[in-house]
Amino acid sequence: MDLSLLLAIALLVALFVWLNRRQRGRRGGYRINTPEPATTAPPRSVRGRTQRELLRLVGGNRAVADRLVEQVQLRNPNHSEQWCWEKAIYDIQRDRHSS
């Protein structure tokens, strides 16, 4: 087999692998205007406006919002869930304004 043909095939395979890895990395990033499945419905004890604000700040990524609220709840177990959502919003805004 010709060496140039082998090099062309190897280049195509490498390009294919690189594109697949790059595409996979984007899936975990921010999602905007993506409908969430019904199984991840937000808790009822938190106002919708508060939930929308936090989701806006995290680019629509429900998993990130939930993790932030969970961390606030772990550090402040005696506060309401509404307070924890508001604290997560405050923390993001504070961190963004300080840099």
N, CA, C and O atoms as a GROMACS GRO file, in nm:
protein
  396
    1MET      N    1   0.083  -0.117   0.000
    1MET     CA    2   0.000   0.000   0.000
    1MET      C    3   0.089   0.125   0.000
    1MET      O    4   0.197   0.125   0.059
    2ASP      N    5   0.043   0.224  -0.064
    2ASP     CA    6   0.118   0.348  -0.077
    2ASP      C    7   0.125   0.421   0.058
    2ASP      O    8   0.025   0.427   0.130
    3LEU      N    9   0.241   0.476   0.091
    3LEU     CA   10   0.262   0.546   0.217
    3LEU      C   11   0.171   0.668   0.231
    3LEU      O   12   0.121   0.696   0.340
    4SER      N   13   0.149   0.740   0.122
    4SER     CA   14   0.064   0.860   0.129
    4SER      C   15  -0.081   0.823   0.159
    4SER      O   16  -0.152   0.898   0.226
    5LEU      N   17  -0.126   0.707   0.111
    5LEU     CA   18  -0.261   0.662   0.141
    5LEU      C   19  -0.274   0.627   0.289
    5LEU      O   20  -0.375   0.660   0.352
    6LEU      N   21  -0.173   0.561   0.345
    6LEU     CA   22  -0.174   0.529   0.488
    6LEU      C   23  -0.174   0.655   0.574
    6LEU      O   24  -0.245   0.663   0.674
    7LEU      N   25  -0.096   0.753   0.535
    7LEU     CA   26  -0.093   0.879   0.608
    7LEU      C   27  -0.227   0.952   0.600
    7LEU      O   28  -0.272   1.009   0.700
    8ALA      N   29  -0.290   0.949   0.485
    8ALA     CA   30  -0.421   1.013   0.469
    8ALA      C   31  -0.525   0.945   0.557
    8ALA      O   32  -0.606   1.013   0.619
    9ILE      N   33  -0.524   0.813   0.564
    9ILE     CA   34  -0.617   0.739   0.649
    9ILE      C   35  -0.591   0.771   0.796
    9ILE      O   36  -0.685   0.794   0.872
   10ALA      N   37  -0.466   0.773   0.835
   10ALA     CA   38  -0.432   0.804   0.974
   10ALA      C   39  -0.475   0.946   1.010
   10ALA      O   40  -0.523   0.970   1.121
   11LEU      N   41  -0.459   1.039   0.918
   11LEU     CA   42  -0.501   1.177   0.941
   11LEU      C   43  -0.653   1.186   0.957
   11LEU      O   44  -0.701   1.258   1.044
   12LEU      N   45  -0.727   1.115   0.873
   12LEU     CA   46  -0.872   1.114   0.884
   12LEU      C   47  -0.920   1.054   1.017
   12LEU      O   48  -1.012   1.106   1.079
   13VAL      N   49  -0.857   0.946   1.058
   13VAL     CA   50  -0.893   0.884   1.186
   13VAL      C   51  -0.863   0.979   1.302
   13VAL      O   52  -0.945   0.994   1.392
   14ALA      N   53  -0.748   1.042   1.299
   14ALA     CA   54  -0.712   1.137   1.405
   14ALA      C   55  -0.809   1.255   1.408
   14ALA      O   56  -0.848   1.299   1.516
   15LEU      N   57  -0.847   1.305   1.293
   15LEU     CA   58  -0.943   1.414   1.285
   15LEU      C   59  -1.079   1.373   1.340
   15LEU      O   60  -1.142   1.449   1.413
   16PHE      N   61  -1.122   1.254   1.306
   16PHE     CA   62  -1.249   1.201   1.356
   16PHE      C   63  -1.247   1.189   1.508
   16PHE      O   64  -1.343   1.229   1.574
   17VAL      N   65  -1.142   1.136   1.564
   17VAL     CA   66  -1.130   1.121   1.710
   17VAL      C   67  -1.128   1.258   1.777
   17VAL      O   68  -1.195   1.278   1.878
   18TRP      N   69  -1.053   1.350   1.723
   18TRP     CA   70  -1.045   1.485   1.779
   18TRP      C   71  -1.181   1.554   1.779
   18TRP      O   72  -1.218   1.617   1.878
   19LEU      N   73  -1.255   1.543   1.668
   19LEU     CA   74  -1.388   1.605   1.660
   19LEU      C   75  -1.485   1.541   1.758
   19LEU      O   76  -1.566   1.612   1.819
   20ASN      N   77  -1.478   1.411   1.775
   20ASN     CA   78  -1.566   1.343   1.871
   20ASN      C   79  -1.538   1.389   2.014
   20ASN      O   80  -1.632   1.415   2.090
   21ARG      N   81  -1.412   1.400   2.051
   21ARG     CA   82  -1.377   1.445   2.186
   21ARG      C   83  -1.420   1.590   2.208
   21ARG      O   84  -1.468   1.625   2.315
   22ARG      N   85  -1.402   1.671   2.108
   22ARG     CA   86  -1.440   1.812   2.119
   22ARG      C   87  -1.591   1.825   2.135
   22ARG      O   88  -1.638   1.905   2.216
   23GLN      N   89  -1.666   1.747   2.059
   23GLN     CA   90  -1.812   1.752   2.068
   23GLN      C   91  -1.860   1.701   2.204
   23GLN      O   92  -1.953   1.757   2.261
   24ARG      N   93  -1.798   1.597   2.256
   24ARG     CA   94  -1.834   1.543   2.387
   24ARG      C   95  -1.809   1.645   2.497
   24ARG      O   96  -1.887   1.654   2.591
   25GLY      N   97  -1.703   1.723   2.486
   25GLY     CA   98  -1.671   1.824   2.585
   25GLY      C   99  -1.774   1.935   2.589
   25GLY      O  100  -1.798   1.993   2.694
   26ARG      N  101  -1.835   1.966   2.477
   26ARG     CA  102  -1.936   2.072   2.471
   26ARG      C  103  -2.066   2.030   2.535
   26ARG      O  104  -2.141   2.115   2.582
   27ARG      N  105  -2.096   1.903   2.537
   27ARG     CA  106  -2.222   1.856   2.595
   27ARG      C  107  -2.233   1.888   2.742
   27ARG      O  108  -2.343   1.910   2.792
   28GLY      N  109  -2.121   1.891   2.813
   28GLY     CA  110  -2.124   1.918   2.956
   28GLY      C  111  -2.125   2.066   2.989
   28GLY      O  112  -2.133   2.102   3.106
   29GLY      N  113  -2.117   2.152   2.890
   29GLY     CA  114  -2.111   2.295   2.914
   29GLY      C  115  -2.248   2.356   2.942
   29GLY      O  116  -2.342   2.286   2.978
   30TYR      N  117  -2.257   2.487   2.925
   30TYR     CA  118  -2.381   2.558   2.951
   30TYR      C  119  -2.486   2.523   2.848
   30TYR      O  120  -2.458   2.507   2.730
   31ARG      N  121  -2.608   2.510   2.897
   31ARG     CA  122  -2.721   2.487   2.809
   31ARG      C  123  -2.819   2.602   2.828
   31ARG      O  124  -2.859   2.632   2.941
   32ILE      N  125  -2.857   2.665   2.719
   32ILE     CA  126  -2.949   2.777   2.728
   32ILE      C  127  -3.075   2.742   2.650
   32ILE      O  128  -3.069   2.689   2.539
   33ASN      N  129  -3.190   2.772   2.710
   33ASN     CA  130  -3.320   2.746   2.649
   33ASN      C  131  -3.340   2.600   2.614
   33ASN      O  132  -3.401   2.568   2.511
   34THR      N  133  -3.292   2.512   2.697
   34THR     CA  134  -3.312   2.369   2.677
   34THR      C  135  -3.419   2.321   2.774
   34THR      O  136  -3.402   2.338   2.895
   35PRO      N  137  -3.527   2.264   2.725
   35PRO     CA  138  -3.631   2.218   2.817
   35PRO      C  139  -3.579   2.105   2.905
   35PRO      O  140  -3.508   2.016   2.860
   36GLU      N  141  -3.616   2.111   3.030
   36GLU     CA  142  -3.575   2.010   3.126
   36GLU      C  143  -3.678   1.898   3.131
   36GLU      O  144  -3.798   1.924   3.115
   37PRO      N  145  -3.635   1.775   3.152
   37PRO     CA  146  -3.731   1.666   3.167
   37PRO      C  147  -3.817   1.687   3.291
   37PRO      O  148  -3.777   1.756   3.385
   38ALA      N  149  -3.935   1.626   3.291
   38ALA     CA  150  -4.029   1.643   3.402
   38ALA      C  151  -3.973   1.588   3.533
   38ALA      O  152  -4.017   1.630   3.640
   39THR      N  153  -3.878   1.497   3.528
   39THR     CA  154  -3.824   1.437   3.649
   39THR      C  155  -3.738   1.534   3.729
   39THR      O  156  -3.710   1.509   3.846
   40THR      N  157  -3.694   1.644   3.668
   40THR     CA  158  -3.611   1.740   3.740
   40THR      C  159  -3.690   1.865   3.773
   40THR      O  160  -3.637   1.976   3.767
   41ALA      N  161  -3.816   1.849   3.808
   41ALA     CA  162  -3.900   1.963   3.841
   41ALA      C  163  -3.844   2.034   3.965
   41ALA      O  164  -3.801   1.969   4.060
   42PRO      N  165  -3.845   2.167   3.961
   42PRO     CA  166  -3.791   2.241   4.074
   42PRO      C  167  -3.879   2.225   4.197
   42PRO      O  168  -3.999   2.199   4.186
   43PRO      N  169  -3.820   2.241   4.314
   43PRO     CA  170  -3.898   2.226   4.436
   43PRO      C  171  -4.007   2.332   4.444
   43PRO      O  172  -3.988   2.445   4.398
   44ARG      N  173  -4.121   2.298   4.503
   44ARG     CA  174  -4.237   2.387   4.510
   44ARG      C  175  -4.219   2.496   4.614
   44ARG      O  176  -4.286   2.599   4.605
   45SER      N  177  -4.132   2.477   4.711
   45SER     CA  178  -4.119   2.574   4.819
   45SER      C  179  -4.037   2.696   4.779
   45SER      O  180  -4.020   2.788   4.859
   46VAL      N  181  -3.986   2.698   4.656
   46VAL     CA  182  -3.903   2.809   4.609
   46VAL      C  183  -3.980   2.882   4.499
   46VAL      O  184  -4.035   2.820   4.409
   47ARG      N  185  -3.983   3.013   4.508
   47ARG     CA  186  -4.055   3.093   4.409
   47ARG      C  187  -3.995   3.073   4.270
   47ARG      O  188  -3.873   3.060   4.254
   48GLY      N  189  -4.081   3.071   4.170
   48GLY     CA  190  -4.038   3.052   4.032
   48GLY      C  191  -3.942   3.160   3.986
   48GLY      O  192  -3.848   3.133   3.911
   49ARG      N  193  -3.966   3.283   4.030
   49ARG     CA  194  -3.878   3.393   3.990
   49ARG      C  195  -3.735   3.370   4.039
   49ARG      O  196  -3.638   3.397   3.968
   50THR      N  197  -3.724   3.320   4.162
   50THR     CA  198  -3.592   3.292   4.220
   50THR      C  199  -3.523   3.180   4.142
   50THR      O  200  -3.404   3.189   4.112
   51GLN      N  201  -3.598   3.076   4.109
   51GLN     CA  202  -3.542   2.964   4.034
   51GLN      C  203  -3.496   3.010   3.896
   51GLN      O  204  -3.386   2.974   3.852
   52ARG      N  205  -3.577   3.088   3.829
   52ARG     CA  206  -3.540   3.137   3.695
   52ARG      C  207  -3.415   3.223   3.700
   52ARG      O  208  -3.330   3.216   3.611
   53GLU      N  209  -3.403   3.306   3.806
   53GLU     CA  210  -3.285   3.393   3.817
   53GLU      C  211  -3.158   3.311   3.834
   53GLU      O  212  -3.057   3.338   3.769
   54LEU      N  213  -3.161   3.210   3.922
   54LEU     CA  214  -3.042   3.127   3.941
   54LEU      C  215  -3.010   3.050   3.813
   54LEU      O  216  -2.894   3.041   3.773
   55LEU      N  217  -3.111   2.996   3.748
   55LEU     CA  218  -3.088   2.923   3.623
   55LEU      C  219  -3.030   3.015   3.517
   55LEU      O  220  -2.943   2.973   3.439
   56ARG      N  221  -3.075   3.140   3.512
   56ARG     CA  222  -3.019   3.236   3.415
   56ARG      C  223  -2.871   3.259   3.444
   56ARG      O  224  -2.789   3.265   3.352
   57LEU      N  225  -2.838   3.271   3.572
   57LEU     CA  226  -2.698   3.298   3.609
   57LEU      C  227  -2.605   3.182   3.578
   57LEU      O  228  -2.486   3.203   3.553
   58VAL      N  229  -2.657   3.060   3.578
   58VAL     CA  230  -2.574   2.942   3.549
   58VAL      C  231  -2.594   2.893   3.405
   58VAL      O  232  -2.561   2.779   3.373
   59GLY      N  233  -2.648   2.979   3.321
   59GLY     CA  234  -2.662   2.944   3.180
   59GLY      C  235  -2.766   2.838   3.152
   59GLY      O  236  -2.757   2.767   3.052
   60GLY      N  237  -2.866   2.825   3.238
   60GLY     CA  238  -2.972   2.728   3.217
   60GLY      C  239  -2.939   2.587   3.259
   60GLY      O  240  -3.016   2.495   3.233
   61ASN      N  241  -2.827   2.568   3.324
   61ASN     CA  242  -2.784   2.434   3.362
   61ASN      C  243  -2.843   2.397   3.499
   61ASN      O  244  -2.793   2.442   3.602
   62ARG      N  245  -2.948   2.315   3.498
   62ARG     CA  246  -3.019   2.276   3.620
   62ARG      C  247  -2.927   2.203   3.718
   62ARG      O  248  -2.936   2.224   3.838
   63ALA      N  249  -2.839   2.116   3.668
   63ALA     CA  250  -2.750   2.040   3.756
   63ALA      C  251  -2.658   2.132   3.834
   63ALA      O  252  -2.634   2.110   3.953
   64VAL      N  253  -2.606   2.236   3.769
   64VAL     CA  254  -2.518   2.331   3.838
   64VAL      C  255  -2.596   2.406   3.945
   64VAL      O  256  -2.549   2.423   4.057
   65ALA      N  257  -2.717   2.452   3.910
   65ALA     CA  258  -2.800   2.524   4.006
   65ALA      C  259  -2.830   2.437   4.128
   65ALA      O  260  -2.821   2.483   4.242
   66ASP      N  261  -2.866   2.312   4.104
   66ASP     CA  262  -2.897   2.221   4.215
   66ASP      C  263  -2.775   2.198   4.304
   66ASP      O  264  -2.788   2.192   4.426
   67ARG      N  265  -2.656   2.184   4.242
   67ARG     CA  266  -2.535   2.163   4.323
   67ARG      C  267  -2.502   2.285   4.407
   67ARG      O  268  -2.462   2.272   4.522
   68LEU      N  269  -2.520   2.404   4.350
   68LEU     CA  270  -2.493   2.526   4.426
   68LEU      C  271  -2.586   2.537   4.546
   68LEU      O  272  -2.543   2.569   4.657
   69VAL      N  273  -2.714   2.512   4.524
   69VAL     CA  274  -2.812   2.519   4.633
   69VAL      C  275  -2.782   2.413   4.738
   69VAL      O  276  -2.793   2.439   4.858
   70GLU      N  277  -2.746   2.294   4.694
   70GLU     CA  278  -2.714   2.186   4.788
   70GLU      C  279  -2.596   2.224   4.877
   70GLU      O  280  -2.596   2.196   4.997
   71GLN      N  281  -2.494   2.286   4.818
   71GLN     CA  282  -2.378   2.328   4.896
   71GLN      C  283  -2.417   2.434   4.999
   71GLN      O  284  -2.369   2.432   5.112
   72VAL      N  285  -2.502   2.528   4.959
   72VAL     CA  286  -2.548   2.630   5.053
   72VAL      C  287  -2.628   2.565   5.166
   72VAL      O  288  -2.613   2.603   5.282
   73GLN      N  289  -2.712   2.468   5.133
   73GLN     CA  290  -2.792   2.398   5.235
   73GLN      C  291  -2.703   2.323   5.333
   73GLN      O  292  -2.731   2.320   5.452
   74LEU      N  293  -2.596   2.262   5.282
   74LEU     CA  294  -2.506   2.188   5.370
   74LEU      C  295  -2.435   2.282   5.468
   74LEU      O  296  -2.412   2.246   5.584
   75ARG      N  297  -2.400   2.401   5.422
   75ARG     CA  298  -2.332   2.498   5.509
   75ARG      C  299  -2.427   2.574   5.601
   75ARG      O  300  -2.385   2.628   5.702
   76ASN      N  301  -2.556   2.576   5.565
   76ASN     CA  302  -2.656   2.652   5.642
   76ASN      C  303  -2.781   2.567   5.663
   76ASN      O  304  -2.885   2.596   5.604
   77PRO      N  305  -2.772   2.463   5.745
   77PRO     CA  306  -2.884   2.368   5.757
   77PRO      C  307  -3.010   2.427   5.822
   77PRO      O  308  -3.118   2.370   5.807
   78ASN      N  309  -2.999   2.538   5.893
   78ASN     CA  310  -3.115   2.591   5.964
   78ASN      C  311  -3.195   2.692   5.881
   78ASN      O  312  -3.292   2.748   5.932
   79HIS      N  313  -3.157   2.714   5.757
   79HIS     CA  314  -3.227   2.812   5.674
   79HIS      C  315  -3.323   2.743   5.578
   79HIS      O  316  -3.307   2.625   5.546
   80SER      N  317  -3.422   2.819   5.532
   80SER     CA  318  -3.522   2.766   5.439
   80SER      C  319  -3.461   2.741   5.302
   80SER      O  320  -3.353   2.791   5.271
   81GLU      N  321  -3.532   2.665   5.223
   81GLU     CA  322  -3.484   2.637   5.088
   81GLU      C  323  -3.486   2.764   5.003
   81GLU      O  324  -3.397   2.785   4.921
   82GLN      N  325  -3.586   2.849   5.022
   82GLN     CA  326  -3.592   2.977   4.951
   82GLN      C  327  -3.468   3.060   4.982
   82GLN      O  328  -3.407   3.118   4.892
   83TRP      N  329  -3.431   3.065   5.108
   83TRP     CA  330  -3.312   3.141   5.149
   83TRP      C  331  -3.187   3.085   5.081
   83TRP      O  332  -3.101   3.161   5.037
   84CYS      N  333  -3.178   2.953   5.074
   84CYS     CA  334  -3.060   2.890   5.012
   84CYS      C  335  -3.050   2.924   4.864
   84CYS      O  336  -2.940   2.948   4.814
   85TRP      N  337  -3.162   2.927   4.793
   85TRP     CA  338  -3.160   2.966   4.652
   85TRP      C  339  -3.115   3.111   4.639
   85TRP      O  340  -3.033   3.143   4.553
   86GLU      N  341  -3.169   3.197   4.724
   86GLU     CA  342  -3.131   3.338   4.719
   86GLU      C  343  -2.984   3.358   4.754
   86GLU      O  344  -2.917   3.442   4.695
   87LYS      N  345  -2.934   3.280   4.848
   87LYS     CA  346  -2.792   3.288   4.886
   87LYS      C  347  -2.703   3.243   4.771
   87LYS      O  348  -2.598   3.302   4.747
   88ALA      N  349  -2.743   3.139   4.700
   88ALA     CA  350  -2.666   3.092   4.584
   88ALA      C  351  -2.660   3.203   4.478
   88ALA      O  352  -2.555   3.225   4.417
   89ILE      N  353  -2.772   3.271   4.456
   89ILE     CA  354  -2.775   3.383   4.360
   89ILE      C  355  -2.681   3.493   4.408
   89ILE      O  356  -2.602   3.546   4.330
   90TYR      N  357  -2.691   3.528   4.536
   90TYR     CA  358  -2.606   3.633   4.592
   90TYR      C  359  -2.458   3.598   4.576
   90TYR      O  360  -2.377   3.682   4.538
   91ASP      N  361  -2.423   3.473   4.606
   91ASP     CA  362  -2.283   3.430   4.596
   91ASP      C  363  -2.229   3.443   4.454
   91ASP      O  364  -2.117   3.489   4.434
   92ILE      N  365  -2.310   3.402   4.355
   92ILE     CA  366  -2.265   3.413   4.216
   92ILE      C  367  -2.244   3.559   4.179
   92ILE      O  368  -2.142   3.596   4.122
   93GLN      N  369  -2.343   3.642   4.212
   93GLN     CA  370  -2.330   3.784   4.178
   93GLN      C  371  -2.213   3.848   4.248
   93GLN      O  372  -2.142   3.928   4.188
   94ARG      N  373  -2.190   3.814   4.373
   94ARG     CA  374  -2.077   3.868   4.447
   94ARG      C  375  -1.946   3.826   4.382
   94ARG      O  376  -1.856   3.909   4.364
   95ASP      N  377  -1.934   3.699   4.348
   95ASP     CA  378  -1.811   3.649   4.287
   95ASP      C  379  -1.784   3.711   4.151
   95ASP      O  380  -1.669   3.737   4.115
   96ARG      N  381  -1.889   3.735   4.076
   96ARG     CA  382  -1.871   3.795   3.943
   96ARG      C  383  -1.832   3.942   3.951
   96ARG      O  384  -1.758   3.992   3.867
   97HIS      N  385  -1.882   4.011   4.051
   97HIS     CA  386  -1.850   4.153   4.064
   97HIS      C  387  -1.713   4.177   4.125
   97HIS      O  388  -1.654   4.284   4.107
   98SER      N  389  -1.661   4.079   4.196
   98SER     CA  390  -1.532   4.097   4.262
   98SER      C  391  -1.414   4.074   4.166
   98SER      O  392  -1.301   4.115   4.196
   99SER      N  393  -1.439   4.010   4.053
   99SER     CA  394  -1.327   3.982   3.962
   99SER      C  395  -1.318   4.080   3.849
   99SER      O  396  -1.230   4.069   3.764
   0.00000   0.00000   0.00000
